[in-house]
Amino acid sequence: MDYLVSGVGVLDKAMHLLNQVERRQPLGFQELAESVEFPRTTTHRLVAALETHGFVSRDERGLLVTGSRFATASLSQIATPVLGRLSADTGESTQLFVRRGPHRLVVVSIESSEELRTMVPVGALLTVHKGSAGRLLLGDEDALRAGWVQSVGERVAGIASVSAPVYSGRQLVAAVCLSGPVERLGTDPGSRYAEAVMAAAKEIEIAAATASD
């Protein structure tokens, strides 16, 4: 046994897998399984759990890399003033989402000053299968290629949104979202807000990259 042992077996094994990914990423599953010498089924279950909780993810080749969980705290600090400015400039609510398994987690939420507005509290878990931010975090190729995506009444009737991806290197780690009532954003909100949302996402990317240097 060549890894730290706390006495909580499943946690020790999961941390050993995570350490291997962190040190040797990007790492194929077969290579990981051979390096830790756990039963293959055990390794598969633990990797799936680590993916669900955001500790590991897969790059565009399907190789294992560290996940968005590691970037969440610093991203929240960096994104808060950026989204505050975006909200002030547009008059609409803004959020930063990261993926957590079949959900997307709100890690930053700035509410519009308008009386009629979207309100999504920090810590809320929303489905990743509906809404513009969810489509990005699911890896919608068309949306990622375009650099933004919009939705109208997709998750909640009467609400529209525009979202843009946030990357760390080539890894998708979060999505910036601007949302509000359809009566203000219209049925084609991207035509008005895509440029501003993409600029905010890029500002967060650059600031995060600078902070990690």
Phi and psi restraints in degrees (value plus and minus 20) as a CYANA .aco file:
   2 ASP   PHI    -136.3   -96.3
   2 ASP   PSI      15.0    55.0
   3 TYR   PHI    -159.2  -119.2
   3 TYR   PSI     141.9   181.9
   4 LEU   PHI     -84.2   -44.2
   4 LEU   PSI     119.8   159.8
   5 VAL   PHI    -142.8  -102.8
   5 VAL   PSI     104.4   144.4
   6 SER   PHI    -123.0   -83.0
   6 SER   PSI     -34.2     5.8
   7 GLY   PHI      84.9   124.9
   7 GLY   PSI     -30.6     9.4
   8 VAL   PHI    -124.3   -84.3
   8 VAL   PSI      73.5   113.5
   9 GLY   PHI     -73.9   -33.9
   9 GLY   PSI     -69.8   -29.8
  10 VAL   PHI     -86.4   -46.4
  10 VAL   PSI     -55.7   -15.7
  11 LEU   PHI     -88.6   -48.6
  11 LEU   PSI     -62.2   -22.2
  12 ASP   PHI     -79.6   -39.6
  12 ASP   PSI     -62.7   -22.7
  13 LYS   PHI     -86.3   -46.3
  13 LYS   PSI     -61.8   -21.8
  14 ALA   PHI     -82.9   -42.9
  14 ALA   PSI     -61.8   -21.8
  15 MET   PHI     -87.7   -47.7
  15 MET   PSI     -53.4   -13.4
  16 HIS   PHI     -85.0   -45.0
  16 HIS   PSI     -63.2   -23.2
  17 LEU   PHI     -80.9   -40.9
  17 LEU   PSI     -65.3   -25.3
  18 LEU   PHI     -82.4   -42.4
  18 LEU   PSI     -61.2   -21.2
  19 ASN   PHI     -81.7   -41.7
  19 ASN   PSI     -59.6   -19.6
  20 GLN   PHI     -84.2   -44.2
  20 GLN   PSI     -63.2   -23.2
  21 VAL   PHI     -84.0   -44.0
  21 VAL   PSI     -64.4   -24.4
  22 GLU   PHI     -81.9   -41.9
  22 GLU   PSI     -60.0   -20.0
  23 ARG   PHI     -97.1   -57.1
  23 ARG   PSI     -52.3   -12.3
  24 ARG   PHI    -140.3  -100.3
  24 ARG   PSI     -11.0    29.0
  25 GLN   PHI     -80.8   -40.8
  25 GLN   PSI     129.9   169.9
  26 PRO   PHI     -93.8   -53.8
  26 PRO   PSI     123.5   163.5
  27 LEU   PHI    -153.6  -113.6
  27 LEU   PSI     109.9   149.9
  28 GLY   PHI     -95.4   -55.4
  28 GLY   PSI     133.5   173.5
  29 PHE   PHI     -81.0   -41.0
  29 PHE   PSI     -62.4   -22.4
  30 GLN   PHI     -80.8   -40.8
  30 GLN   PSI     -63.8   -23.8
  31 GLU   PHI     -84.0   -44.0
  31 GLU   PSI     -60.5   -20.5
  32 LEU   PHI     -83.7   -43.7
  32 LEU   PSI     -67.0   -27.0
  33 ALA   PHI     -79.7   -39.7
  33 ALA   PSI     -60.3   -20.3
  34 GLU   PHI     -89.6   -49.6
  34 GLU   PSI     -53.1   -13.1
  35 SER   PHI     -94.7   -54.7
  35 SER   PSI     -49.8    -9.8
  36 VAL   PHI    -115.0   -75.0
  36 VAL   PSI     -40.1    -0.1
  37 GLU   PHI      41.8    81.8
  37 GLU   PSI       8.4    48.4
  38 PHE   PHI    -107.1   -67.1
  38 PHE   PSI     141.3   181.3
  39 PRO   PHI     -74.8   -34.8
  39 PRO   PSI     120.9   160.9
  40 ARG   PHI     -77.7   -37.7
  40 ARG   PSI     -58.9   -18.9
  41 THR   PHI     -85.3   -45.3
  41 THR   PSI     -56.8   -16.8
  42 THR   PHI     -84.8   -44.8
  42 THR   PSI     -65.8   -25.8
  43 THR   PHI     -80.9   -40.9
  43 THR   PSI     -62.3   -22.3
  44 HIS   PHI     -82.2   -42.2
  44 HIS   PSI     -65.1   -25.1
  45 ARG   PHI     -84.5   -44.5
  45 ARG   PSI     -62.1   -22.1
  46 LEU   PHI     -88.9   -48.9
  46 LEU   PSI     -60.0   -20.0
  47 VAL   PHI     -83.2   -43.2
  47 VAL   PSI     -62.1   -22.1
  48 ALA   PHI     -80.9   -40.9
  48 ALA   PSI     -61.0   -21.0
  49 ALA   PHI     -86.6   -46.6
  49 ALA   PSI     -61.7   -21.7
  50 LEU   PHI     -84.1   -44.1
  50 LEU   PSI     -56.1   -16.1
  51 GLU   PHI     -86.3   -46.3
  51 GLU   PSI     -64.5   -24.5
  52 THR   PHI     -77.7   -37.7
  52 THR   PSI     -58.6   -18.6
  53 HIS   PHI    -113.1   -73.1
  53 HIS   PSI     -12.0    28.0
  54 GLY   PHI      61.7   101.7
  54 GLY   PSI      -9.4    30.6
  55 PHE   PHI    -101.4   -61.4
  55 PHE   PSI     -50.8   -10.8
  56 VAL   PHI    -152.9  -112.9
  56 VAL   PSI     137.4   177.4
  57 SER   PHI    -166.2  -126.2
  57 SER   PSI    -193.7  -153.7
  58 ARG   PHI    -142.6  -102.6
  58 ARG   PSI     121.4   161.4
  59 ASP   PHI    -102.8   -62.8
  59 ASP   PSI    -192.6  -152.6
  60 GLU   PHI     -85.3   -45.3
  60 GLU   PSI     -35.7     4.3
  61 ARG   PHI    -117.3   -77.3
  61 ARG   PSI     -19.5    20.5
  62 GLY   PHI      66.5   106.5
  62 GLY   PSI     -12.0    28.0
  63 LEU   PHI    -104.8   -64.8
  63 LEU   PSI     131.1   171.1
  64 LEU   PHI     -99.4   -59.4
  64 LEU   PSI     114.1   154.1
  65 VAL   PHI    -158.5  -118.5
  65 VAL   PSI     145.4   185.4
  66 THR   PHI     -84.8   -44.8
  66 THR   PSI     125.8   165.8
  67 GLY   PHI    -113.9   -73.9
  67 GLY   PSI    -196.1  -156.1
  68 SER   PHI     -89.8   -49.8
  68 SER   PSI     -36.2     3.8
  69 ARG   PHI     -75.5   -35.5
  69 ARG   PSI     -55.7   -15.7
  70 PHE   PHI     -90.5   -50.5
  70 PHE   PSI     -46.1    -6.1
  71 ALA   PHI    -115.5   -75.5
  71 ALA   PSI     -29.4    10.6
  72 THR   PHI     -80.4   -40.4
  72 THR   PSI     -67.3   -27.3
  73 ALA   PHI     -82.4   -42.4
  73 ALA   PSI     -69.6   -29.6
  74 SER   PHI     -88.4   -48.4
  74 SER   PSI     -56.4   -16.4
  75 LEU   PHI     -82.0   -42.0
  75 LEU   PSI     -60.2   -20.2
  76 SER   PHI     -80.7   -40.7
  76 SER   PSI     -65.0   -25.0
  77 GLN   PHI     -84.7   -44.7
  77 GLN   PSI     -61.8   -21.8
  78 ILE   PHI     -90.2   -50.2
  78 ILE   PSI     -60.8   -20.8
  79 ALA   PHI     -95.6   -55.6
  79 ALA   PSI     -48.0    -8.0
  80 THR   PHI     -76.1   -36.1
  80 THR   PSI     -71.8   -31.8
  81 PRO   PHI     -87.6   -47.6
  81 PRO   PSI     -52.3   -12.3
  82 VAL   PHI     -85.1   -45.1
  82 VAL   PSI     -66.0   -26.0
  83 LEU   PHI     -91.0   -51.0
  83 LEU   PSI     -48.9    -8.9
  84 GLY   PHI     -82.2   -42.2
  84 GLY   PSI     -62.3   -22.3
  85 ARG   PHI     -88.2   -48.2
  85 ARG   PSI     -59.8   -19.8
  86 LEU   PHI     -82.0   -42.0
  86 LEU   PSI     -61.7   -21.7
  87 SER   PHI     -85.9   -45.9
  87 SER   PSI     -62.0   -22.0
  88 ALA   PHI     -85.4   -45.4
  88 ALA   PSI     -59.2   -19.2
  89 ASP   PHI     -91.2   -51.2
  89 ASP   PSI     -53.4   -13.4
  90 THR   PHI    -121.9   -81.9
  90 THR   PSI     -40.9    -0.9
  91 GLY   PHI      60.1   100.1
  91 GLY   PSI     -10.2    29.8
  92 GLU   PHI    -137.5   -97.5
  92 GLU   PSI     144.9   184.9
  93 SER   PHI     -93.9   -53.9
  93 SER   PSI     128.1   168.1
  94 THR   PHI    -153.8  -113.8
  94 THR   PSI     130.7   170.7
  95 GLN   PHI    -162.6  -122.6
  95 GLN   PSI     138.0   178.0
  96 LEU   PHI    -140.3  -100.3
  96 LEU   PSI     106.0   146.0
  97 PHE   PHI    -134.5   -94.5
  97 PHE   PSI     125.1   165.1
  98 VAL   PHI    -146.2  -106.2
  98 VAL   PSI     136.3   176.3
  99 ARG   PHI    -105.0   -65.0
  99 ARG   PSI     120.1   160.1
 100 ARG   PHI    -155.3  -115.3
 100 ARG   PSI      68.8   108.8
 101 GLY   PHI      41.0    81.0
 101 GLY   PSI    -145.7  -105.7
 102 PRO   PHI    -102.7   -62.7
 102 PRO   PSI     -10.3    29.7
 103 HIS   PHI    -142.6  -102.6
 103 HIS   PSI     148.1   188.1
 104 ARG   PHI    -142.4  -102.4
 104 ARG   PSI     112.2   152.2
 105 LEU   PHI    -120.0   -80.0
 105 LEU   PSI     112.5   152.5
 106 VAL   PHI    -101.1   -61.1
 106 VAL   PSI      97.1   137.1
 107 VAL   PHI    -128.9   -88.9
 107 VAL   PSI     -38.4     1.6
 108 VAL   PHI    -160.6  -120.6
 108 VAL   PSI     117.3   157.3
 109 SER   PHI    -164.4  -124.4
 109 SER   PSI     100.3   140.3
 110 ILE   PHI    -136.1   -96.1
 110 ILE   PSI     100.1   140.1
 111 GLU   PHI    -107.9   -67.9
 111 GLU   PSI     123.7   163.7
 112 SER   PHI     -83.8   -43.8
 112 SER   PSI     133.7   173.7
 113 SER   PHI    -104.1   -64.1
 113 SER   PSI     -25.6    14.4
 114 GLU   PHI     -89.1   -49.1
 114 GLU   PSI     128.5   168.5
 115 GLU   PHI     -84.5   -44.5
 115 GLU   PSI     -60.6   -20.6
 116 LEU   PHI    -116.3   -76.3
 116 LEU   PSI      91.4   131.4
 117 ARG   PHI    -174.8  -134.8
 117 ARG   PSI     145.5   185.5
 118 THR   PHI    -106.5   -66.5
 118 THR   PSI     120.2   160.2
 119 MET   PHI    -149.8  -109.8
 119 MET   PSI      90.9   130.9
 120 VAL   PHI    -148.3  -108.3
 120 VAL   PSI      87.5   127.5
 121 PRO   PHI     -92.0   -52.0
 121 PRO   PSI     129.9   169.9
 122 VAL   PHI     -78.6   -38.6
 122 VAL   PSI     115.5   155.5
 123 GLY   PHI      77.1   117.1
 123 GLY   PSI     -31.7     8.3
 124 ALA   PHI     -88.9   -48.9
 124 ALA   PSI     122.1   162.1
 125 LEU   PHI    -129.2   -89.2
 125 LEU   PSI      99.2   139.2
 126 LEU   PHI    -134.0   -94.0
 126 LEU   PSI     137.1   177.1
 127 THR   PHI     -83.0   -43.0
 127 THR   PSI     124.5   164.5
 128 VAL   PHI    -106.7   -66.7
 128 VAL   PSI     -25.3    14.7
 129 HIS   PHI    -113.4   -73.4
 129 HIS   PSI     -21.7    18.3
 130 LYS   PHI    -158.0  -118.0
 130 LYS   PSI     128.9   168.9
 131 GLY   PHI      75.2   115.2
 131 GLY   PSI     136.3   176.3
 132 SER   PHI     -84.4   -44.4
 132 SER   PSI     -62.9   -22.9
 133 ALA   PHI     -84.7   -44.7
 133 ALA   PSI     -58.6   -18.6
 134 GLY   PHI     -81.5   -41.5
 134 GLY   PSI     -61.1   -21.1
 135 ARG   PHI     -82.4   -42.4
 135 ARG   PSI     -57.9   -17.9
 136 LEU   PHI     -86.2   -46.2
 136 LEU   PSI     -67.0   -27.0
 137 LEU   PHI     -88.2   -48.2
 137 LEU   PSI     -41.7    -1.7
 138 LEU   PHI     -98.4   -58.4
 138 LEU   PSI     -31.6     8.4
 139 GLY   PHI      69.0   109.0
 139 GLY   PSI       9.3    49.3
 140 ASP   PHI     -75.7   -35.7
 140 ASP   PSI      92.1   132.1
 141 GLU   PHI     -83.6   -43.6
 141 GLU   PSI     -60.5   -20.5
 142 ASP   PHI     -83.8   -43.8
 142 ASP   PSI     -63.3   -23.3
 143 ALA   PHI     -85.8   -45.8
 143 ALA   PSI     -63.3   -23.3
 144 LEU   PHI     -85.9   -45.9
 144 LEU   PSI     -57.0   -17.0
 145 ARG   PHI     -85.9   -45.9
 145 ARG   PSI     -59.7   -19.7
 146 ALA   PHI     -92.5   -52.5
 146 ALA   PSI     -47.3    -7.3
 147 GLY   PHI      71.6   111.6
 147 GLY   PSI     -21.1    18.9
 148 TRP   PHI    -185.5  -145.5
 148 TRP   PSI     144.5   184.5
 149 VAL   PHI    -173.6  -133.6
 149 VAL   PSI     130.5   170.5
 150 GLN   PHI    -140.7  -100.7
 150 GLN   PSI     140.5   180.5
 151 SER   PHI    -164.2  -124.2
 151 SER   PSI     129.1   169.1
 152 VAL   PHI    -154.2  -114.2
 152 VAL   PSI      92.6   132.6
 153 GLY   PHI      43.8    83.8
 153 GLY   PSI       3.6    43.6
 154 GLU   PHI     -98.8   -58.8
 154 GLU   PSI     -64.2   -24.2
 155 ARG   PHI    -119.0   -79.0
 155 ARG   PSI     -62.7   -22.7
 156 VAL   PHI    -151.5  -111.5
 156 VAL   PSI     109.0   149.0
 157 ALA   PHI     -78.9   -38.9
 157 ALA   PSI     116.1   156.1
 158 GLY   PHI      67.5   107.5
 158 GLY   PSI     -20.4    19.6
 159 ILE   PHI    -134.4   -94.4
 159 ILE   PSI     115.3   155.3
 160 ALA   PHI    -139.7   -99.7
 160 ALA   PSI     136.7   176.7
 161 SER   PHI    -173.1  -133.1
 161 SER   PSI     139.7   179.7
 162 VAL   PHI    -154.0  -114.0
 162 VAL   PSI     112.0   152.0
 163 SER   PHI    -151.7  -111.7
 163 SER   PSI     134.0   174.0
 164 ALA   PHI    -157.5  -117.5
 164 ALA   PSI     127.4   167.4
 165 PRO   PHI     -99.6   -59.6
 165 PRO   PSI     131.3   171.3
 166 VAL   PHI    -138.0   -98.0
 166 VAL   PSI     107.0   147.0
 167 TYR   PHI    -132.3   -92.3
 167 TYR   PSI     133.7   173.7
 168 SER   PHI    -139.9   -99.9
 168 SER   PSI      83.4   123.4
 169 GLY   PHI      47.2    87.2
 169 GLY   PSI    -140.3  -100.3
 170 ARG   PHI    -124.6   -84.6
 170 ARG   PSI     -15.0    25.0
 171 GLN   PHI    -115.6   -75.6
 171 GLN   PSI     108.1   148.1
 172 LEU   PHI     -93.7   -53.7
 172 LEU   PSI     102.2   142.2
 173 VAL   PHI    -138.2   -98.2
 173 VAL   PSI     -40.2    -0.2
 174 ALA   PHI    -184.1  -144.1
 174 ALA   PSI     154.3   194.3
 175 ALA   PHI    -158.3  -118.3
 175 ALA   PSI     110.1   150.1
 176 VAL   PHI    -106.5   -66.5
 176 VAL   PSI     115.2   155.2
 177 CYS   PHI    -152.2  -112.2
 177 CYS   PSI     116.5   156.5
 178 LEU   PHI    -134.9   -94.9
 178 LEU   PSI     109.0   149.0
 179 SER   PHI    -160.2  -120.2
 179 SER   PSI     135.5   175.5
 180 GLY   PHI    -197.5  -157.5
 180 GLY   PSI     158.9   198.9
 181 PRO   PHI     -87.7   -47.7
 181 PRO   PSI     123.2   163.2
 182 VAL   PHI     -78.9   -38.9
 182 VAL   PSI     -51.8   -11.8
 183 GLU   PHI     -84.1   -44.1
 183 GLU   PSI     -41.4    -1.4
 184 ARG   PHI    -120.6   -80.6
 184 ARG   PSI     -63.2   -23.2
 185 LEU   PHI     -97.6   -57.6
 185 LEU   PSI     -45.1    -5.1
 186 GLY   PHI      62.0   102.0
 186 GLY   PSI    -199.8  -159.8
 187 THR   PHI    -110.1   -70.1
 187 THR   PSI     -21.2    18.8
 188 ASP   PHI    -154.4  -114.4
 188 ASP   PSI      43.5    83.5
 189 PRO   PHI     -84.1   -44.1
 189 PRO   PSI     -44.6    -4.6
 190 GLY   PHI     -83.0   -43.0
 190 GLY   PSI     -51.6   -11.6
 191 SER   PHI     -84.8   -44.8
 191 SER   PSI     -45.8    -5.8
 192 ARG   PHI    -117.7   -77.7
 192 ARG   PSI     -54.5   -14.5
 193 TYR   PHI    -139.5   -99.5
 193 TYR   PSI     -28.7    11.3
 194 ALA   PHI     -77.9   -37.9
 194 ALA   PSI     -64.0   -24.0
 195 GLU   PHI     -81.7   -41.7
 195 GLU   PSI     -63.6   -23.6
 196 ALA   PHI     -88.2   -48.2
 196 ALA   PSI     -59.0   -19.0
 197 VAL   PHI     -87.9   -47.9
 197 VAL   PSI     -62.2   -22.2
 198 MET   PHI     -83.8   -43.8
 198 MET   PSI     -58.7   -18.7
 199 ALA   PHI     -83.8   -43.8
 199 ALA   PSI     -59.5   -19.5
 200 ALA   PHI     -85.2   -45.2
 200 ALA   PSI     -63.0   -23.0
 201 ALA   PHI     -81.3   -41.3
 201 ALA   PSI     -62.8   -22.8
 202 LYS   PHI     -86.1   -46.1
 202 LYS   PSI     -58.4   -18.4
 203 GLU   PHI     -82.2   -42.2
 203 GLU   PSI     -60.5   -20.5
 204 ILE   PHI     -85.1   -45.1
 204 ILE   PSI     -63.5   -23.5
 205 GLU   PHI     -77.1   -37.1
 205 GLU   PSI     -69.3   -29.3
 206 ILE   PHI     -84.5   -44.5
 206 ILE   PSI     -63.9   -23.9
 207 ALA   PHI     -84.8   -44.8
 207 ALA   PSI     -59.6   -19.6
 208 ALA   PHI     -86.9   -46.9
 208 ALA   PSI     -60.5   -20.5
 209 ALA   PHI     -85.2   -45.2
 209 ALA   PSI     -60.2   -20.2
 210 THR   PHI     -85.3   -45.3
 210 THR   PSI     -60.5   -20.5
 211 ALA   PHI     -86.4   -46.4
 211 ALA   PSI     -48.8    -8.8
 212 SER   PHI    -106.8   -66.8
 212 SER   PSI     -31.0     9.0
